[in-house]
């Protein structure tokens, strides 16, 4: 059968679940995207108007410790 022992990495890993909605604005040049992110566990929502804003948001959320 399988080995049920968790490694130290498994016990300390923190997972985040996000739902991403992404769309291109009609007539926008390359990079003209908008979207929303839902952080499932907290029901926190974030709207963004560039991929850089999305990356900044995810970076901030993933760097936080509980």
PDB file of N, CA, C and O in Angstrom:
ATOM      1  N   UNK A   1       0.830  -1.180   0.000  1.00  0.00           N
ATOM      2  CA  UNK A   1       0.000   0.000   0.000  1.00  0.00           C
ATOM      3  C   UNK A   1       0.871   1.237   0.000  1.00  0.00           C
ATOM      4  O   UNK A   1       2.099   1.148   0.003  1.00  0.00           O
ATOM      5  N   UNK A   2       0.209   2.427  -0.003  1.00  0.00           N
ATOM      6  CA  UNK A   2       0.938   3.692  -0.065  1.00  0.00           C
ATOM      7  C   UNK A   2       1.558   4.073   1.262  1.00  0.00           C
ATOM      8  O   UNK A   2       1.178   3.563   2.316  1.00  0.00           O
ATOM      9  N   UNK A   3       2.499   4.961   1.192  1.00  0.00           N
ATOM     10  CA  UNK A   3       3.187   5.469   2.372  1.00  0.00           C
ATOM     11  C   UNK A   3       2.458   6.724   2.842  1.00  0.00           C
ATOM     12  O   UNK A   3       2.452   7.728   2.130  1.00  0.00           O
ATOM     13  N   UNK A   4       1.838   6.689   4.037  1.00  0.00           N
ATOM     14  CA  UNK A   4       1.038   7.801   4.545  1.00  0.00           C
ATOM     15  C   UNK A   4       1.851   8.807   5.351  1.00  0.00           C
ATOM     16  O   UNK A   4       1.287   9.764   5.882  1.00  0.00           O
ATOM     17  N   UNK A   5       3.144   8.614   5.451  1.00  0.00           N
ATOM     18  CA  UNK A   5       3.963   9.536   6.224  1.00  0.00           C
ATOM     19  C   UNK A   5       4.118  10.851   5.469  1.00  0.00           C
ATOM     20  O   UNK A   5       4.501  10.861   4.300  1.00  0.00           O
ATOM     21  N   UNK A   6       3.818  11.959   6.142  1.00  0.00           N
ATOM     22  CA  UNK A   6       3.975  13.279   5.536  1.00  0.00           C
ATOM     23  C   UNK A   6       5.393  13.774   5.768  1.00  0.00           C
ATOM     24  O   UNK A   6       5.968  13.578   6.839  1.00  0.00           O
ATOM     25  N   UNK A   7       5.937  14.405   4.770  1.00  0.00           N
ATOM     26  CA  UNK A   7       7.261  14.989   4.928  1.00  0.00           C
ATOM     27  C   UNK A   7       7.125  16.332   5.634  1.00  0.00           C
ATOM     28  O   UNK A   7       6.024  16.874   5.731  1.00  0.00           O
ATOM     29  N   UNK A   8       8.224  16.865   6.121  1.00  0.00           N
ATOM     30  CA  UNK A   8       8.207  18.187   6.767  1.00  0.00           C
ATOM     31  C   UNK A   8       7.674  19.243   5.806  1.00  0.00           C
ATOM     32  O   UNK A   8       6.933  20.135   6.219  1.00  0.00           O
ATOM     33  N   UNK A   9       8.038  19.155   4.539  1.00  0.00           N
ATOM     34  CA  UNK A   9       7.560  20.106   3.542  1.00  0.00           C
ATOM     35  C   UNK A   9       6.048  20.035   3.409  1.00  0.00           C
ATOM     36  O   UNK A   9       5.396  21.075   3.308  1.00  0.00           O
ATOM     37  N   UNK A  10       5.473  18.841   3.407  1.00  0.00           N
ATOM     38  CA  UNK A  10       4.027  18.684   3.290  1.00  0.00           C
ATOM     39  C   UNK A  10       3.306  19.313   4.475  1.00  0.00           C
ATOM     40  O   UNK A  10       2.256  19.931   4.304  1.00  0.00           O
ATOM     41  N   UNK A  11       3.857  19.162   5.669  1.00  0.00           N
ATOM     42  CA  UNK A  11       3.197  19.690   6.863  1.00  0.00           C
ATOM     43  C   UNK A  11       3.255  21.210   6.943  1.00  0.00           C
ATOM     44  O   UNK A  11       2.388  21.818   7.571  1.00  0.00           O
ATOM     45  N   UNK A  12       4.241  21.836   6.330  1.00  0.00           N
ATOM     46  CA  UNK A  12       4.386  23.282   6.429  1.00  0.00           C
ATOM     47  C   UNK A  12       3.885  24.002   5.187  1.00  0.00           C
ATOM     48  O   UNK A  12       3.863  25.233   5.153  1.00  0.00           O
ATOM     49  N   UNK A  13       3.487  23.264   4.180  1.00  0.00           N
ATOM     50  CA  UNK A  13       3.027  23.898   2.944  1.00  0.00           C
ATOM     51  C   UNK A  13       1.676  24.568   3.177  1.00  0.00           C
ATOM     52  O   UNK A  13       0.782  23.993   3.798  1.00  0.00           O
ATOM     53  N   UNK A  14       1.545  25.783   2.674  1.00  0.00           N
ATOM     54  CA  UNK A  14       0.289  26.528   2.749  1.00  0.00           C
ATOM     55  C   UNK A  14      -0.239  26.651   1.323  1.00  0.00           C
ATOM     56  O   UNK A  14       0.462  27.121   0.426  1.00  0.00           O
ATOM     57  N   UNK A  15      -1.461  26.231   1.131  1.00  0.00           N
ATOM     58  CA  UNK A  15      -2.053  26.296  -0.202  1.00  0.00           C
ATOM     59  C   UNK A  15      -3.060  27.428  -0.274  1.00  0.00           C
ATOM     60  O   UNK A  15      -3.747  27.737   0.699  1.00  0.00           O
ATOM     61  N   UNK A  16      -3.132  28.036  -1.440  1.00  0.00           N
ATOM     62  CA  UNK A  16      -4.090  29.097  -1.732  1.00  0.00           C
ATOM     63  C   UNK A  16      -4.899  28.658  -2.939  1.00  0.00           C
ATOM     64  O   UNK A  16      -4.365  28.042  -3.862  1.00  0.00           O
ATOM     65  N   UNK A  17      -6.187  28.972  -2.933  1.00  0.00           N
ATOM     66  CA  UNK A  17      -7.038  28.648  -4.077  1.00  0.00           C
ATOM     67  C   UNK A  17      -7.633  29.955  -4.582  1.00  0.00           C
ATOM     68  O   UNK A  17      -8.280  30.689  -3.835  1.00  0.00           O
ATOM     69  N   UNK A  18      -7.404  30.232  -5.858  1.00  0.00           N
ATOM     70  CA  UNK A  18      -7.908  31.440  -6.493  1.00  0.00           C
ATOM     71  C   UNK A  18      -8.764  31.050  -7.690  1.00  0.00           C
ATOM     72  O   UNK A  18      -8.500  30.050  -8.358  1.00  0.00           O
ATOM     73  N   UNK A  19      -9.797  31.854  -7.953  1.00  0.00           N
ATOM     74  CA  UNK A  19     -10.577  31.735  -9.185  1.00  0.00           C
ATOM     75  C   UNK A  19     -10.290  33.007  -9.973  1.00  0.00           C
ATOM     76  O   UNK A  19     -10.493  34.114  -9.474  1.00  0.00           O
ATOM     77  N   UNK A  20      -9.824  32.847 -11.192  1.00  0.00           N
ATOM     78  CA  UNK A  20      -9.412  33.969 -12.027  1.00  0.00           C
ATOM     79  C   UNK A  20     -10.372  34.123 -13.196  1.00  0.00           C
ATOM     80  O   UNK A  20     -10.648  33.161 -13.913  1.00  0.00           O
ATOM     81  N   UNK A  21     -10.886  35.349 -13.386  1.00  0.00           N
ATOM     82  CA  UNK A  21     -11.658  35.698 -14.585  1.00  0.00           C
ATOM     83  C   UNK A  21     -10.821  36.716 -15.327  1.00  0.00           C
ATOM     84  O   UNK A  21     -10.415  37.725 -14.750  1.00  0.00           O
ATOM     85  N   UNK A  22     -10.558  36.468 -16.593  1.00  0.00           N
ATOM     86  CA  UNK A  22      -9.668  37.312 -17.378  1.00  0.00           C
ATOM     87  C   UNK A  22     -10.299  37.569 -18.735  1.00  0.00           C
ATOM     88  O   UNK A  22     -10.805  36.642 -19.367  1.00  0.00           O
ATOM     89  N   UNK A  23     -10.277  38.816 -19.192  1.00  0.00           N
ATOM     90  CA  UNK A  23     -10.802  39.138 -20.511  1.00  0.00           C
ATOM     91  C   UNK A  23     -10.022  40.293 -21.113  1.00  0.00           C
ATOM     92  O   UNK A  23      -9.380  41.069 -20.405  1.00  0.00           O
ATOM     93  N   UNK A  24     -10.089  40.390 -22.418  1.00  0.00           N
ATOM     94  CA  UNK A  24      -9.451  41.487 -23.145  1.00  0.00           C
ATOM     95  C   UNK A  24     -10.520  42.540 -23.426  1.00  0.00           C
ATOM     96  O   UNK A  24     -11.633  42.220 -23.844  1.00  0.00           O
ATOM     97  N   UNK A  25     -10.168  43.778 -23.192  1.00  0.00           N
ATOM     98  CA  UNK A  25     -11.094  44.867 -23.480  1.00  0.00           C
ATOM     99  C   UNK A  25     -11.211  45.045 -24.994  1.00  0.00           C
ATOM    100  O   UNK A  25     -10.196  45.056 -25.690  1.00  0.00           O
ATOM    101  N   UNK A  26     -12.432  45.183 -25.514  1.00  0.00           N
ATOM    102  CA  UNK A  26     -12.610  45.368 -26.961  1.00  0.00           C
ATOM    103  C   UNK A  26     -11.836  46.597 -27.451  1.00  0.00           C
ATOM    104  O   UNK A  26     -11.915  47.673 -26.859  1.00  0.00           O
ATOM    105  N   UNK A  27     -11.092  46.413 -28.535  1.00  0.00           N
ATOM    106  CA  UNK A  27     -10.348  47.516 -29.133  1.00  0.00           C
ATOM    107  C   UNK A  27      -9.062  47.883 -28.408  1.00  0.00           C
ATOM    108  O   UNK A  27      -8.361  48.800 -28.836  1.00  0.00           O
ATOM    109  N   UNK A  28      -8.740  47.203 -27.341  1.00  0.00           N
ATOM    110  CA  UNK A  28      -7.525  47.524 -26.583  1.00  0.00           C
ATOM    111  C   UNK A  28      -6.309  46.946 -27.289  1.00  0.00           C
ATOM    112  O   UNK A  28      -6.376  45.899 -27.933  1.00  0.00           O
ATOM    113  N   UNK A  29      -5.209  47.647 -27.150  1.00  0.00           N
ATOM    114  CA  UNK A  29      -3.953  47.158 -27.701  1.00  0.00           C
ATOM    115  C   UNK A  29      -3.500  45.953 -26.882  1.00  0.00           C
ATOM    116  O   UNK A  29      -4.099  45.629 -25.856  1.00  0.00           O
ATOM    117  N   UNK A  30      -2.432  45.288 -27.347  1.00  0.00           N
ATOM    118  CA  UNK A  30      -1.894  44.137 -26.624  1.00  0.00           C
ATOM    119  C   UNK A  30      -1.658  44.524 -25.175  1.00  0.00           C
ATOM    120  O   UNK A  30      -1.096  45.582 -24.890  1.00  0.00           O
ATOM    121  N   UNK A  31      -2.080  43.684 -24.281  1.00  0.00           N
ATOM    122  CA  UNK A  31      -1.922  43.963 -22.854  1.00  0.00           C
ATOM    123  C   UNK A  31      -3.136  44.629 -22.249  1.00  0.00           C
ATOM    124  O   UNK A  31      -3.179  44.834 -21.036  1.00  0.00           O
ATOM    125  N   UNK A  32      -4.138  44.978 -23.066  1.00  0.00           N
ATOM    126  CA  UNK A  32      -5.340  45.619 -22.552  1.00  0.00           C
ATOM    127  C   UNK A  32      -6.279  44.598 -21.938  1.00  0.00           C
ATOM    128  O   UNK A  32      -7.345  44.317 -22.488  1.00  0.00           O
ATOM    129  N   UNK A  33      -5.889  44.046 -20.806  1.00  0.00           N
ATOM    130  CA  UNK A  33      -6.695  43.018 -20.159  1.00  0.00           C
ATOM    131  C   UNK A  33      -7.287  43.547 -18.865  1.00  0.00           C
ATOM    132  O   UNK A  33      -6.782  44.496 -18.266  1.00  0.00           O
ATOM    133  N   UNK A  34      -8.350  42.920 -18.461  1.00  0.00           N
ATOM    134  CA  UNK A  34      -8.989  43.209 -17.182  1.00  0.00           C
ATOM    135  C   UNK A  34      -9.383  41.880 -16.576  1.00  0.00           C
ATOM    136  O   UNK A  34      -9.408  40.856 -17.259  1.00  0.00           O
ATOM    137  N   UNK A  35      -9.689  41.899 -15.301  1.00  0.00           N
ATOM    138  CA  UNK A  35     -10.133  40.669 -14.691  1.00  0.00           C
ATOM    139  C   UNK A  35     -10.412  40.826 -13.213  1.00  0.00           C
ATOM    140  O   UNK A  35     -10.285  41.909 -12.641  1.00  0.00           O
ATOM    141  N   UNK A  36     -10.794  39.720 -12.616  1.00  0.00           N
ATOM    142  CA  UNK A  36     -11.019  39.655 -11.181  1.00  0.00           C
ATOM    143  C   UNK A  36     -10.414  38.363 -10.654  1.00  0.00           C
ATOM    144  O   UNK A  36     -10.316  37.358 -11.358  1.00  0.00           O
ATOM    145  N   UNK A  37     -10.016  38.427  -9.406  1.00  0.00           N
ATOM    146  CA  UNK A  37      -9.500  37.255  -8.702  1.00  0.00           C
ATOM    147  C   UNK A  37     -10.350  37.075  -7.459  1.00  0.00           C
ATOM    148  O   UNK A  37     -10.599  38.033  -6.728  1.00  0.00           O
ATOM    149  N   UNK A  38     -10.790  35.866  -7.219  1.00  0.00           N
ATOM    150  CA  UNK A  38     -11.498  35.514  -5.994  1.00  0.00           C
ATOM    151  C   UNK A  38     -10.594  34.592  -5.198  1.00  0.00           C
ATOM    152  O   UNK A  38     -10.198  33.532  -5.682  1.00  0.00           O
ATOM    153  N   UNK A  39     -10.263  34.995  -3.970  1.00  0.00           N
ATOM    154  CA  UNK A  39      -9.520  34.118  -3.072  1.00  0.00           C
ATOM    155  C   UNK A  39     -10.557  33.293  -2.331  1.00  0.00           C
ATOM    156  O   UNK A  39     -11.286  33.816  -1.488  1.00  0.00           O
ATOM    157  N   UNK A  40     -10.625  32.017  -2.639  1.00  0.00           N
ATOM    158  CA  UNK A  40     -11.735  31.167  -2.244  1.00  0.00           C
ATOM    159  C   UNK A  40     -11.915  31.088  -0.725  1.00  0.00           C
ATOM    160  O   UNK A  40     -13.038  31.235  -0.241  1.00  0.00           O
ATOM    161  N   UNK A  41     -10.863  30.865   0.024  1.00  0.00           N
ATOM    162  CA  UNK A  41     -11.000  30.654   1.471  1.00  0.00           C
ATOM    163  C   UNK A  41     -11.503  31.890   2.215  1.00  0.00           C
ATOM    164  O   UNK A  41     -12.233  31.760   3.197  1.00  0.00           O
ATOM    165  N   UNK A  42     -11.123  33.090   1.761  1.00  0.00           N
ATOM    166  CA  UNK A  42     -11.512  34.316   2.460  1.00  0.00           C
ATOM    167  C   UNK A  42     -12.646  35.051   1.767  1.00  0.00           C
ATOM    168  O   UNK A  42     -13.197  35.996   2.330  1.00  0.00           O
ATOM    169  N   UNK A  43     -13.003  34.643   0.568  1.00  0.00           N
ATOM    170  CA  UNK A  43     -14.003  35.310  -0.266  1.00  0.00           C
ATOM    171  C   UNK A  43     -13.561  36.730  -0.620  1.00  0.00           C
ATOM    172  O   UNK A  43     -14.395  37.572  -0.953  1.00  0.00           O
ATOM    173  N   UNK A  44     -12.265  37.000  -0.553  1.00  0.00           N
ATOM    174  CA  UNK A  44     -11.710  38.308  -0.913  1.00  0.00           C
ATOM    175  C   UNK A  44     -11.653  38.394  -2.435  1.00  0.00           C
ATOM    176  O   UNK A  44     -11.236  37.452  -3.109  1.00  0.00           O
ATOM    177  N   UNK A  45     -12.079  39.539  -2.963  1.00  0.00           N
ATOM    178  CA  UNK A  45     -12.064  39.753  -4.414  1.00  0.00           C
ATOM    179  C   UNK A  45     -11.153  40.929  -4.746  1.00  0.00           C
ATOM    180  O   UNK A  45     -11.040  41.888  -3.982  1.00  0.00           O
ATOM    181  N   UNK A  46     -10.516  40.832  -5.891  1.00  0.00           N
ATOM    182  CA  UNK A  46      -9.623  41.881  -6.359  1.00  0.00           C
ATOM    183  C   UNK A  46      -9.841  42.071  -7.849  1.00  0.00           C
ATOM    184  O   UNK A  46      -9.785  41.110  -8.617  1.00  0.00           O
ATOM    185  N   UNK A  47     -10.089  43.311  -8.259  1.00  0.00           N
ATOM    186  CA  UNK A  47     -10.240  43.630  -9.678  1.00  0.00           C
ATOM    187  C   UNK A  47      -8.937  44.253 -10.165  1.00  0.00           C
ATOM    188  O   UNK A  47      -8.308  45.028  -9.445  1.00  0.00           O
ATOM    189  N   UNK A  48      -8.536  43.917 -11.380  1.00  0.00           N
ATOM    190  CA  UNK A  48      -7.295  44.457 -11.918  1.00  0.00           C
ATOM    191  C   UNK A  48      -7.475  44.859 -13.374  1.00  0.00           C
ATOM    192  O   UNK A  48      -8.361  44.357 -14.066  1.00  0.00           O
ATOM    193  N   UNK A  49      -6.624  45.771 -13.827  1.00  0.00           N
ATOM    194  CA  UNK A  49      -6.713  46.239 -15.209  1.00  0.00           C
ATOM    195  C   UNK A  49      -5.414  46.029 -15.970  1.00  0.00           C
ATOM    196  O   UNK A  49      -5.245  46.551 -17.072  1.00  0.00           O
ATOM    197  N   UNK A  50      -4.492  45.265 -15.384  1.00  0.00           N
ATOM    198  CA  UNK A  50      -3.263  44.894 -16.097  1.00  0.00           C
ATOM    199  C   UNK A  50      -2.720  43.610 -15.485  1.00  0.00           C
ATOM    200  O   UNK A  50      -2.996  43.280 -14.332  1.00  0.00           O
ATOM    201  N   UNK A  51      -1.948  42.905 -16.283  1.00  0.00           N
ATOM    202  CA  UNK A  51      -1.337  41.681 -15.771  1.00  0.00           C
ATOM    203  C   UNK A  51      -0.319  42.001 -14.676  1.00  0.00           C
ATOM    204  O   UNK A  51      -0.093  41.185 -13.783  1.00  0.00           O
ATOM    205  N   UNK A  52       0.295  43.184 -14.741  1.00  0.00           N
ATOM    206  CA  UNK A  52       1.231  43.595 -13.691  1.00  0.00           C
ATOM    207  C   UNK A  52       0.499  43.750 -12.363  1.00  0.00           C
ATOM    208  O   UNK A  52       1.027  43.359 -11.323  1.00  0.00           O
ATOM    209  N   UNK A  53      -0.712  44.317 -12.379  1.00  0.00           N
ATOM    210  CA  UNK A  53      -1.506  44.445 -11.146  1.00  0.00           C
ATOM    211  C   UNK A  53      -1.858  43.065 -10.589  1.00  0.00           C
ATOM    212  O   UNK A  53      -1.807  42.852  -9.378  1.00  0.00           O
ATOM    213  N   UNK A  54      -2.210  42.140 -11.464  1.00  0.00           N
ATOM    214  CA  UNK A  54      -2.514  40.768 -11.032  1.00  0.00           C
ATOM    215  C   UNK A  54      -1.289  40.135 -10.384  1.00  0.00           C
ATOM    216  O   UNK A  54      -1.390  39.536  -9.313  1.00  0.00           O
ATOM    217  N   UNK A  55      -0.137  40.263 -11.028  1.00  0.00           N
ATOM    218  CA  UNK A  55       1.091  39.683 -10.485  1.00  0.00           C
ATOM    219  C   UNK A  55       1.428  40.294  -9.127  1.00  0.00           C
ATOM    220  O   UNK A  55       1.831  39.577  -8.211  1.00  0.00           O
ATOM    221  N   UNK A  56       1.268  41.610  -8.989  1.00  0.00           N
ATOM    222  CA  UNK A  56       1.536  42.277  -7.709  1.00  0.00           C
ATOM    223  C   UNK A  56       0.610  41.754  -6.620  1.00  0.00           C
ATOM    224  O   UNK A  56       1.055  41.489  -5.503  1.00  0.00           O
ATOM    225  N   UNK A  57      -0.671  41.604  -6.933  1.00  0.00           N
ATOM    226  CA  UNK A  57      -1.640  41.110  -5.960  1.00  0.00           C
ATOM    227  C   UNK A  57      -1.280  39.699  -5.503  1.00  0.00           C
ATOM    228  O   UNK A  57      -1.254  39.421  -4.304  1.00  0.00           O
ATOM    229  N   UNK A  58      -1.006  38.818  -6.446  1.00  0.00           N
ATOM    230  CA  UNK A  58      -0.671  37.436  -6.091  1.00  0.00           C
ATOM    231  C   UNK A  58       0.621  37.377  -5.284  1.00  0.00           C
ATOM    232  O   UNK A  58       0.732  36.598  -4.338  1.00  0.00           O
ATOM    233  N   UNK A  59       1.578  38.187  -5.651  1.00  0.00           N
ATOM    234  CA  UNK A  59       2.833  38.232  -4.903  1.00  0.00           C
ATOM    235  C   UNK A  59       2.571  38.627  -3.450  1.00  0.00           C
ATOM    236  O   UNK A  59       3.103  38.002  -2.532  1.00  0.00           O
ATOM    237  N   UNK A  60       1.764  39.649  -3.240  1.00  0.00           N
ATOM    238  CA  UNK A  60       1.443  40.083  -1.872  1.00  0.00           C
ATOM    239  C   UNK A  60       0.687  39.009  -1.099  1.00  0.00           C
ATOM    240  O   UNK A  60       0.986  38.762   0.069  1.00  0.00           O
ATOM    241  N   UNK A  61      -0.281  38.373  -1.733  1.00  0.00           N
ATOM    242  CA  UNK A  61      -1.083  37.355  -1.045  1.00  0.00           C
ATOM    243  C   UNK A  61      -0.264  36.125  -0.708  1.00  0.00           C
ATOM    244  O   UNK A  61      -0.458  35.534   0.354  1.00  0.00           O
ATOM    245  N   UNK A  62       0.637  35.728  -1.577  1.00  0.00           N
ATOM    246  CA  UNK A  62       1.409  34.510  -1.340  1.00  0.00           C
ATOM    247  C   UNK A  62       2.556  34.729  -0.361  1.00  0.00           C
ATOM    248  O   UNK A  62       3.039  33.774   0.247  1.00  0.00           O
ATOM    249  N   UNK A  63       2.993  35.966  -0.203  1.00  0.00           N
ATOM    250  CA  UNK A  63       4.079  36.257   0.738  1.00  0.00           C
ATOM    251  C   UNK A  63       3.591  36.364   2.176  1.00  0.00           C
ATOM    252  O   UNK A  63       4.406  36.337   3.099  1.00  0.00           O
ATOM    253  N   UNK A  64       2.300  36.483   2.391  1.00  0.00           N
ATOM    254  CA  UNK A  64       1.760  36.627   3.746  1.00  0.00           C
ATOM    255  C   UNK A  64       1.708  35.267   4.434  1.00  0.00           C
ATOM    256  O   UNK A  64       1.371  34.255   3.820  1.00  0.00           O
ATOM    257  N   UNK A  65       2.041  35.265   5.687  1.00  0.00           N
ATOM    258  CA  UNK A  65       1.936  34.035   6.466  1.00  0.00           C
ATOM    259  C   UNK A  65       0.725  34.138   7.377  1.00  0.00           C
ATOM    260  O   UNK A  65       0.397  35.231   7.839  1.00  0.00           O
ATOM    261  N   UNK A  66       0.059  33.034   7.642  1.00  0.00           N
ATOM    262  CA  UNK A  66      -1.147  33.090   8.481  1.00  0.00           C
ATOM    263  C   UNK A  66      -0.835  33.427   9.928  1.00  0.00           C
ATOM    264  O   UNK A  66      -1.746  33.510  10.752  1.00  0.00           O
TER     265      UNK A  66
END
